[in-house]
Amino acid sequence: MEYVFWISLLVIGYVYVAYPVAIAVLARLAGRRPGKRPFASGAWPSISIVIAARDEAERLPARIANLLECPYAGPRQIIVVSDGSTDGTAAMLQRYAGTVESIEVPRGGKPRALNAGVAAARGEIIVFADARQRFARDALQQLIANFSDPEVGGATGELVLDCEHGDHASTVGDGVGLYWKYEKWQRRSESDLRSTLGATGAIYALRRPLWQPLPPDTLLDDVLAPMRAVLAGYRIVFDECAVASDRASRDAAAESRRKTRTLAGNYQILAQEPRLLVPVVNPVWLQYMSHKVGRLLVPWALVAVFVASVALAGSHWVYTAALALQLAFYGLAAAGAWFEAEDARTLARGAAFNGADLTLAAGKEAR
């Protein structure tokens, strides 16, 4: 059990501490930032901005306005693919005829919608965006300038969450903001060394010839598509000057669902692209194994550390202390989840009570 405890602890420490520090040091000593520079006047590549949307009639007008306000010196095409929307999205998009190309597809999920959007794209570069986020004014030109380097196959921007500035009323905002800053620091180092391992779905771009149609059940299109470009020998770079803004998960349950989906998606990608596990095929094999595959091993390592701590607690104070720390951590997490659920129930009861009061008052007034 001692071997289980220490090996599992080493796995956790390597994935979350040793590897990020090592990659940051290597990036500083031997990194090579992409040869990003603005294109000459009249030489900016044509772009197609693809948005997959389902029942986003309320959000899309502001999103389209945001994209149109972003200056871009080359030809621009905006495509919105409605994934079986039933809220009047198609009718709303008719107001933008001539500016936005609207595609209606039967409800089949985001991967199918993206495939349809890219099939209709005419641009040399495909820019992927979502309905909810907003681009900074210069985001498009900053993002596309990376493609002046012929080694760059894709570029992803920086997603800034409101909780990073303390602006989001979320029960998990502080934790999400801190983790997201840590994640971006790691992506920046990987990008400078060779290539980041995926993209931010809210803002990324890919050379059109590198796009391969997504399997319909794909969970992480923003990892699978960029990693296919990496396997083709290109770099995926992280550009913190191309900024999109978004809200953090509203509560622990939403954040847990997001993390579960990400974990499942990374397992799925191993089945979709087993070449990623082959060192001579994957040019970022060590980074991929350390970052992506390592993250898949950590939950199992945490279970192993806990089981080993229970078995060894009476044999040495180190294991007793480790068990106590884990129990305290999991206990605090459980208490936090309980209080959050209780707050949600209290709010629901308050809303129901107020609604009942309003209904009663309306009934009395009617009499």
N, C-alpha and C positions, 0 to 999 in steps of 0.2 A: 504493500500500500504506500510505502514511502516513495517508491519510484513513481507511482501514479500521481501522488501529490505534487512532487517537484517537477515532473515532466509537464503536467498540466499547467502548473503555475508558470513555467518557462514559456509555454505556448502563448498564454495570455499576455505575459510581459513582452514577448517578442512582437506580437501582432500590434499591440497598442502603444508600446513605448520604444523598444529597441529598433524596430524597422522604420517607423516614422523619423526617428532621430538620425538613423544611418542614411536614409534616403535624402534628408535635408542636407546633411554634411556632404554627401556625394554630389548633390545638385549644385552646391556652392563651389566645390572644388573642380568638378568635371562637367557641370551642366552646360547646356547650349540652348539659349533662348532662341525661338524661331526668328527668322529674318523678316520680321513684320515691318512693312512700310506701306504708306498710302500708294495706291495705284496712280499712274499718271492720268491727267484729265482725258476723259474719253476712253480710258482703258479699264475702267472698273468692270468686273464680270457681271453678267446678268444673274439675278437671284430670283428664286421662287420661295415665298414664305408660305409654309403649309401649317394650317391649324386644323386639328381634328376636334370636333365639338359635338357634344350631345346635350340637347336642351339648354343651350347657352344664349337664348335670344336676348336676355336682359344684359348680359355681360359683353356680347360681341360688338355693339356699337362703340362703346368706350375703347375696346381693344383695337378695333379697326382704326379709330381716330388716332390712337396712340402710335400705331404702325405708320400711318400716313404722316404723322408729325416728325418721324425720324428721318432726317435727310439722308439720301443715298444718291451718289453721283452716277449710278449705272441703271440699266433697265430693271424694273421691279415688277414682279407678279405676285399677287396675294390670292391664295386659294384657301377657302374654308370648306371642309368636308363635314357635312352633317350626318352623323352616325345614327340614323333612324330617329331623329328628333321629332317630338310630338308637341312642342311648345310654340310653334309658329316661327321657328328659326328660318325656314325657307322663305316665308313671306317677308320677314324682316330684312333678309339679305337682298331681296329684290330692289331695295332702296339704293344699294351699292352697285347695281348693274353697271358694267363698264369700268368699275374700279376694283371690284372683288369678283373672282370667279367662284361660283357656288356649285358644289357637287353634292348630290343626294345619294346616299347608299343605304341599303337595308341595315338595320341594327346588327352589328357583328363584332363590335369592339374596336379599340383604338388602332391595333395593328392593321386591320383591314382598311380602316379609314386612311391611315397614313400611306398605305400601298396605293390607294386610289388617288390620293393627292399627289404623290410623287409621279405616278403614271401620267398625270395631266401637266406636270411641271415642264417648263421650257428653259428655265434658268440653268446656268452652268454650276451654280451653287444652290443647294437646298437649305433653307433656314427653317428650323422647326421651332414652333412656339405653341403656347397653350392660351386658352381664352382668359384665364384668370390673372396672369401676371402682367406687368407693365415693363417696357423697355425704357432705359434712359435715352435721352434725345440722340446721343451719338453712338448708341449700342450697335446699330447695324454696320456703320462704317468701321468701328473698332473691330468688330468680329470678322468682317470680310477682309480687312487689311492683312490678316494672318495668312491668307491664301496667296499672297505675293511670294511666299516661300514655297517652292515646288514640292518640298518634302512634306508639307502639311496637307493631310487629307481631310481633317476636320478640326473644328475649333468650338470650344464651349466657353460661355461667358460666366460671370460671377452672379449667382443668385443671392441677393441680400434679403434676409428675412427681417420683418419688423421687430421681432424680439431681440435682434442683435443691438437694437438701439433702445430697448426697453419700452417700445411703443405698443406691444401686443398684450391684451388682457387674456392671458392664457395660464392655465395651471402648470404648464410644463415649459413655458416660454424661456426661462433662464437656462434650463438644462439643454433645450433644443438649440438655443443660440450659441452656447458655449461649444457644444458638440459640432455644430455646423462650421464654426470658425476653425476648429481643430481639423475637420474633414477638408476644408478648403486649403489649409496650410499644407496638408499632405498631398492634395492634388497638384498644388503649385510646384512642389518639389518633384513629383513624378513627371510633370509636364516639362520642367526644365531639364531633367535628366534624359528623358526620351519621349515618353508619352503618358498622358493621363489615362486611367483605366475606365473609360466611359465618358459620359457627358451629363450635364444638367438638362433635364428634359425641357425646362422652361426656356432655354436659350442655347441652341447649338446649331452648327452648320456642317454640311458634308458636301464634298464634291459629288455631283450627280452620278458619274460613272461608278463610284464606289458603293452606291446604294444597292442592296439586294433585298428583294421583297421579304417582308417579315412573316414568319409562321403565324397563323391566326391566333394562336394561344399565347403569344409572347407577352411576358409580364414587364420586362425592362427593355423597351425599344431603345432607350437612350444609353444602354450599355452594349446591347448586342450589335447594333448598327456601327457604332464607333470601333468596337473591337474587331469587327470584320475588316474595317479599313486598316487597323494596325496589323492584322494578319496579312494584308496585301502589301505591307511594307511602308505604310505611311504613318506620320505622327498625328496624334490628336492632342492639341494644345489647349491649355487653360489660360484664358485672358481675363484678368481681373478688371480691365478697362471697359469691357463690354458688360454692362450691368443690367440685370432685370430685378424687379422687386416683387415680393410676395409676402403672404402671411404665414406664420408658423401654424402647426397643428393646434387646434383649439383646446385639446385636453389630452390626458394620458392615453385614453382609449384610441383616439384618432392617431396619435403618434405610434402606438403599439401596432395598429393595423398597417401603417406605412412601413414600419420596420419588418413586420412579418412578410409583407408583400416583397420587400427588397430581398430578404433572406431566401424566400421561395424562388424569386426571379434569378438569383445567382446560382442556385442549384440547377434551375432549368437551363441556364446558358451553358453549363458544363455538358448537358445532353445535346444541346443544339450545336455547339461548337467545341467538340472534344479536342480539336487541334490546339486549343488554348493550353492544354496540359502537356504539350510536346515541346521541350526546350528548343530544338533546332528549328521549329516552325514559328513559335511565338517569340518575337524579338523582345518582348517585355515579360518573359516567363517568370523571372525571379520576383519582379514587382507583383505580377498577377497572383502567384502562389502565396506571397507574403500578405498581400492586401485582401484580395477577394476570397481565395480559398482559405486563408487564415481566419477571416471573419466567420466562415462557415464552421470552422473547428472550435471557435471560442465557446459557443453555448455548451458543447459537449465537454470541453475542458472545465468549465465552471461547475458542471454537475459532478465531474470526476473529483475536483478539488473538494467539494462539499462532502461527498461520500467518504473520501480518504480522510478528511478532517474528523468526521464522526468516528471512524474506525481507529484513528490514531490519537484522539483527544487525551486519553489517559496516559499516554506513553511519554509525552514531552510537552513542556509549556508552550513551545512554538505552535504545535498543532492545536492545543487548547485555545491559544490566543487567536489563531486563524479561524477556528470554529466560532468563537465568540464574535469576531468581527463580521463574519458572514451572516450569523444570526441577527446581529444588530442591523446590518445593511438590508437584509431581506425583510426584517420586521418593520423598519422605517418605510420601505417601499410599499409593503402591504398596508400600513397605516395611512400612508399618503393616498393610496388608491381608495381606501375605505372613506376617508374624509372627502375626497373628490366626488365619489359616488353619492355620499350623503348630501353634499352641497347641491348636486344635480337634482336629487330627490326633493330637497327643500325648495329649490327654485320651481320645480314642476308643481309641487303642492301649492306654492304661493300663486303661480299663474292660474292654476285651476280655481283657487279660492277667489282670486280677483275676478276671474271670468264669471264665476257663479254670482258674485256680488253685482256685477254689471247686468247680468241677465235678470236677476231679481229686481234690480232698480228699474230696468226697462219695462218689466212686467207691471210693476206698481204704477209707473208713469202712464202706461197704456190704459190702466184701469181708471 
